[in-house]
Amino acid sequence: MTALSVRGLTHAYAGTPVLRAVDLDVQPGQVVAVVGPSGAGKTTLFRCLTRLVRADAGVLEVFGADLQQLEGSALRDARRELGLVFQSYNLVRRLSALQNVLVGRLADVPAWRVVLRRFPVAEQDLAARCLDQVGLLAFAHTRADRLSGGQQQRVAIARVLASRARVVLADEPVASLDPASASAVLAALRSLATDHGKAVVCSLHQVDLVAGFADRVVGLRDGRVVLDLPADRFDAATARDLYSRTPERTSA
């Protein structure tokens, strides 16, 4: 089954169209990079994909469940399939890396355990394994605010891994990182797809990072999908075309 299927997703702010009939399919184990100039609609697309904003029209299916049509507990249950990685990390700064990963287990652990930070040993072992998989087991008991930006972002990825979400949405996860840290974060995201079979959708501003990371590249401009290509066909000329003018839609 397709992990994420979007058809005709449309949204406007104050009457101004921001997304215009966007179509997108992502399979389990696949990494899709979403690129495009500022104002192309990337952030709005991600807000709609997470149902932080409800699109004005269209279909948004996550493993067959249309999130556009769900509300209340049904929506909360469906959204458990979505793991979110933000540019700002969204960690609890005074908690350790391990405790931040355990927050990803909130949907499966009684709330009182989260409040008192009394997690079963099995849950702590799971969180430790997730940290190990992003190369941060040695920092398990380090406060989040004492980690570098790249390390904090990898803790956020470990938290998604612990949540067992099957679709990962990463909105500009490396925008504020240096090249070495960005490479480590993208490698951790790539591993979610390659090693764990998750569908990963990642918006990137730095197009030079696409090679070796994504399987496909989807280009947005003026709220429209104007290219959808295998990553190895997204060359410098295609990138210049996307960022310099409105190209004809290109597909595989």
TABELCOR-V587227 format. One record per residue. N is the residue number from 1. RES is the residue in three letters. SS is DSSP state (H for helix, E for strand, C for the rest). OMEGA is omega in whole degrees, 0 to 359 (NA if undefined). Layout:
BEGIN
n:res:ss:omega
N:RES:SS:OMEGA
N:RES:SS:OMEGA
END
This chain:
BEGIN
n:res:ss:omega
1:MET:C:175
2:THR:C:182
3:ALA:C:182
4:LEU:E:180
5:SER:E:181
6:VAL:E:179
7:ARG:E:174
8:GLY:E:183
9:LEU:E:187
10:THR:E:178
11:HIS:E:178
12:ALA:E:173
13:TYR:E:179
14:ALA:C:177
15:GLY:C:180
16:THR:E:181
17:PRO:E:178
18:VAL:E:172
19:LEU:E:185
20:ARG:E:174
21:ALA:E:181
22:VAL:E:173
23:ASP:E:181
24:LEU:E:174
25:ASP:E:177
26:VAL:E:182
27:GLN:C:174
28:PRO:C:179
29:GLY:C:183
30:GLN:C:175
31:VAL:E:178
32:VAL:E:175
33:ALA:E:176
34:VAL:E:183
35:VAL:E:178
36:GLY:C:182
37:PRO:C:176
38:SER:C:181
39:GLY:C:182
40:ALA:C:181
41:GLY:C:184
42:LYS:H:182
43:THR:H:177
44:THR:H:177
45:LEU:H:182
46:PHE:H:177
47:ARG:H:177
48:CYS:H:180
49:LEU:H:180
50:THR:C:187
51:ARG:C:166
52:LEU:C:171
53:VAL:C:177
54:ARG:C:179
55:ALA:C:180
56:ASP:C:181
57:ALA:E:176
58:GLY:E:180
59:VAL:E:178
60:LEU:E:184
61:GLU:E:174
62:VAL:E:186
63:PHE:C:172
64:GLY:C:179
65:ALA:E:181
66:ASP:E:182
67:LEU:H:178
68:GLN:H:185
69:GLN:H:186
70:LEU:C:176
71:GLU:C:172
72:GLY:H:185
73:SER:H:178
74:ALA:H:177
75:LEU:H:179
76:ARG:H:179
77:ASP:H:181
78:ALA:H:181
79:ARG:H:176
80:ARG:C:176
81:GLU:C:184
82:LEU:E:173
83:GLY:E:187
84:LEU:E:175
85:VAL:E:185
86:PHE:C:176
87:GLN:C:185
88:SER:C:176
89:TYR:C:180
90:ASN:C:174
91:LEU:C:171
92:VAL:C:193
93:ARG:C:183
94:ARG:C:178
95:LEU:C:178
96:SER:E:176
97:ALA:H:181
98:LEU:H:180
99:GLN:H:177
100:ASN:H:177
101:VAL:H:179
102:LEU:H:175
103:VAL:H:177
104:GLY:C:180
105:ARG:C:186
106:LEU:C:183
107:ALA:C:185
108:ASP:C:183
109:VAL:C:179
110:PRO:C:185
111:ALA:H:183
112:TRP:H:178
113:ARG:H:179
114:VAL:H:182
115:VAL:H:183
116:LEU:H:181
117:ARG:C:179
118:ARG:C:182
119:PHE:C:175
120:PRO:C:181
121:VAL:H:180
122:ALA:H:179
123:GLU:H:178
124:GLN:H:177
125:ASP:H:178
126:LEU:H:180
127:ALA:H:179
128:ALA:H:178
129:ARG:H:179
130:CYS:H:176
131:LEU:H:179
132:ASP:H:183
133:GLN:H:175
134:VAL:C:174
135:GLY:C:185
136:LEU:C:182
137:LEU:H:180
138:ALA:H:181
139:PHE:H:186
140:ALA:C:185
141:HIS:C:176
142:THR:C:177
143:ARG:E:183
144:ALA:H:183
145:ASP:H:175
146:ARG:H:177
147:LEU:C:175
148:SER:C:179
149:GLY:H:179
150:GLY:H:177
151:GLN:H:178
152:GLN:H:180
153:GLN:H:177
154:ARG:H:172
155:VAL:H:178
156:ALA:H:178
157:ILE:H:176
158:ALA:H:178
159:ARG:H:176
160:VAL:H:179
161:LEU:H:179
162:ALA:H:182
163:SER:H:180
164:ARG:C:172
165:ALA:C:183
166:ARG:C:176
167:VAL:E:182
168:VAL:E:179
169:LEU:E:183
170:ALA:E:184
171:ASP:E:180
172:GLU:C:187
173:PRO:C:183
174:VAL:C:186
175:ALA:C:185
176:SER:C:185
177:LEU:C:174
178:ASP:C:186
179:PRO:H:181
180:ALA:H:179
181:SER:H:178
182:ALA:H:180
183:SER:H:180
184:ALA:H:180
185:VAL:H:180
186:LEU:H:176
187:ALA:H:178
188:ALA:H:177
189:LEU:H:179
190:ARG:H:180
191:SER:H:178
192:LEU:H:179
193:ALA:H:187
194:THR:H:186
195:ASP:C:186
196:HIS:C:174
197:GLY:C:181
198:LYS:C:172
199:ALA:E:184
200:VAL:E:174
201:VAL:E:187
202:CYS:E:174
203:SER:E:182
204:LEU:C:173
205:HIS:C:181
206:GLN:C:186
207:VAL:H:180
208:ASP:H:180
209:LEU:H:184
210:VAL:C:183
211:ALA:C:180
212:GLY:C:180
213:PHE:C:188
214:ALA:C:169
215:ASP:C:180
216:ARG:E:176
217:VAL:E:175
218:VAL:E:180
219:GLY:E:177
220:LEU:E:169
221:ARG:E:181
222:ASP:C:176
223:GLY:C:181
224:ARG:E:170
225:VAL:E:182
226:VAL:E:171
227:LEU:E:177
228:ASP:E:192
229:LEU:E:164
230:PRO:E:185
231:ALA:H:182
232:ASP:H:175
233:ARG:H:179
234:PHE:C:184
235:ASP:C:184
236:ALA:H:180
237:ALA:H:178
238:THR:H:178
239:ALA:H:179
240:ARG:H:179
241:ASP:H:181
242:LEU:H:186
243:TYR:H:184
244:SER:H:181
245:ARG:C:179
246:THR:C:181
247:PRO:C:168
248:GLU:C:180
249:ARG:C:179
250:THR:E:179
251:SER:E:183
252:ALA:C:NA
END
